[in-house]
């Protein structure tokens, strides 16, 4: 195969900066905002998905992603003058 299996130490060296950056972001957000997520839910009218379960949110995300993929995959009709 053309893909070689990487050593564990090499993988750790490559991934560690990203993990450190993620931890730093979460820590700074917690210090600045006081919470990692929203402190309170937004009103239903502003964000209805915040008031439903995980399955409904994931299903909606998949539908939107699929719709975006279908729309971006079709060629745009040219306008002739």
CORGI-V891681 format. One record per residue. N is the residue number from 1. PHI is phi in degrees with one decimal (* if undefined). BURIAL is I if it has 24 or more other C-alpha atoms within 12 Angstrom, else O. Layout:
# CORGI-V891681
<<N PHI BURIAL> <N PHI BURIAL>>
This chain:
# CORGI-V891681
<<1 * O> <2 -86.0 O> <3 -100.1 O> <4 -93.0 O> <5 -77.7 O> <6 -81.0 O> <7 -73.0 O> <8 -60.6 O> <9 -63.6 O> <10 -65.4 O> <11 -64.1 O> <12 -62.7 O> <13 -62.7 O> <14 -77.8 O> <15 -89.3 O> <16 -54.8 O> <17 -61.1 O> <18 -69.5 O> <19 -65.4 O> <20 -62.4 O> <21 -64.4 O> <22 -64.0 O> <23 -65.4 O> <24 -64.3 O> <25 -62.2 O> <26 -62.8 O> <27 -65.4 O> <28 -66.7 O> <29 -65.1 O> <30 -64.0 O> <31 -68.0 O> <32 -78.3 O> <33 -99.4 O> <34 95.4 O> <35 -157.0 O> <36 -82.4 O> <37 -108.4 O> <38 -65.7 O> <39 -69.8 O> <40 -140.7 O> <41 -69.9 O> <42 -70.3 O> <43 -59.3 O> <44 -58.0 O> <45 -66.3 O> <46 -82.2 O> <47 -149.9 O> <48 -64.2 O> <49 -68.7 O> <50 -71.0 O> <51 -107.5 O> <52 -117.8 O> <53 -77.9 O> <54 -62.2 O> <55 -61.8 O> <56 -66.0 O> <57 -66.7 O> <58 -66.4 O> <59 -63.2 O> <60 -63.7 O> <61 -62.3 O> <62 -66.9 O> <63 -64.4 O> <64 -64.5 O> <65 -62.9 O> <66 -63.9 O> <67 -62.8 O> <68 -62.4 O> <69 -64.1 O> <70 -67.1 O> <71 -70.3 O> <72 -82.4 O> <73 -85.0 O> <74 -83.7 O> <75 -70.9 O> <76 -82.9 O> <77 -70.0 O> <78 -82.4 O> <79 -95.2 O> <80 -104.6 O> <81 -96.4 O>>
